[in-house]
Amino acid sequence: MGKFCEICGKGTLNGNLVSHSNRKTHTIWAPNVQNVRVMVNGASKRMNVCTACLRSGKVQRALPKTHATLEAEA
């Protein structure tokens, strides 16, 4: 579940590492996925988002509630 981006769908790729002697070793390349709080339809939600989507602005980060905002709401 944590190896793919919920925004763009980027996931793991598999293949072979090929040495100079042409030996093949199976490997998996995973995207840089971070579990972040993002705004979805006005509500904050935790999602797995790749760093390319974070840098490009495809998602809006949800700021955590601070102590001052919690006191103001009460």
C-alpha positions in Angstrom: 0.0 0.0 0.0 2.8 2.4 0.8 4.8 2.0 -2.4 2.6 4.0 -4.8 1.4 7.6 -5.1 -2.3 8.1 -4.5 -2.3 11.3 -6.7 -0.5 10.3 -9.9 -0.5 6.5 -9.5 3.3 6.2 -9.7 4.3 2.8 -8.4 7.2 0.3 -8.2 9.1 -0.8 -11.2 10.9 -4.1 -11.4 13.8 -5.3 -13.6 17.3 -6.6 -13.6 20.6 -5.2 -12.5 23.1 -6.4 -15.2 26.7 -6.7 -14.2 29.7 -6.4 -16.5 29.8 -10.2 -16.8 26.1 -10.1 -17.9 24.8 -11.7 -14.7 21.2 -10.6 -13.9 20.0 -9.8 -10.4 16.3 -9.0 -9.9 15.6 -5.7 -8.2 12.7 -3.3 -7.5 12.8 0.5 -7.9 10.3 2.3 -5.7 9.2 6.0 -5.9 10.0 8.4 -3.1 6.5 8.3 -1.4 5.8 10.2 1.8 2.8 9.9 4.1 1.5 13.5 4.4 -1.6 15.4 5.5 -3.3 17.0 2.5 -6.5 19.0 1.9 -9.1 16.9 0.1 -12.5 18.6 -0.4 -11.9 21.0 2.4 -10.9 18.3 4.9 -7.4 17.1 5.9 -6.6 13.5 5.1 -3.4 11.4 5.3 -2.3 10.2 1.8 0.8 8.6 0.3 2.1 11.2 -2.1 5.3 11.1 -4.2 7.8 14.0 -3.8 7.3 14.9 -7.5 3.6 15.7 -6.8 4.6 17.6 -3.6 7.1 19.8 -5.5 4.8 20.4 -8.5 1.9 21.6 -6.3 -0.5 18.9 -7.3 -1.6 18.6 -3.7 -2.1 21.2 -1.0 -0.5 20.4 2.4 -2.8 20.6 5.4 -1.2 22.5 8.3 -1.4 20.8 11.7 -3.5 22.4 14.3 -1.4 24.4 16.7 -2.1 25.0 20.4 -3.2 28.6 19.8 -5.9 27.5 17.2 -7.2 24.8 19.5 -7.6 27.4 22.3 -9.4 29.8 20.0 -11.9 27.2 18.9 -12.8 26.3 22.5 
